[in-house]
Amino acid sequence: MATTKKYTVTLPEKLAEQIRAQVGPGAFSRYVTEAIQRKHEQEQLTEFVDRWESEYGPVPDDAMAHAEQELRELHRRHAERQNPPAPTAQAS
């Protein structure tokens, strides 16, 4: 298990209460932790892309379009897993 430590952070009250209502009081810390982790990963990815482009130049438009299409497909499949279609009745 990862070691944890308590920190004090200041959040807009309305946002914090909306999240607490959505996830419940027991999951609030996990929600905030996951949000911070995603933000950190995005920043690391941005730094990597910036270094890559400074060495090799910008990503070609066709490669970017392909990557965006793959991302849309991943989002679609994820949504399907989160909300599977209702079973259909079969005629007997």
Helices and strands as residue ranges (DSSP letters): H 13-23, G 25-27, H 28-56, H 61-82
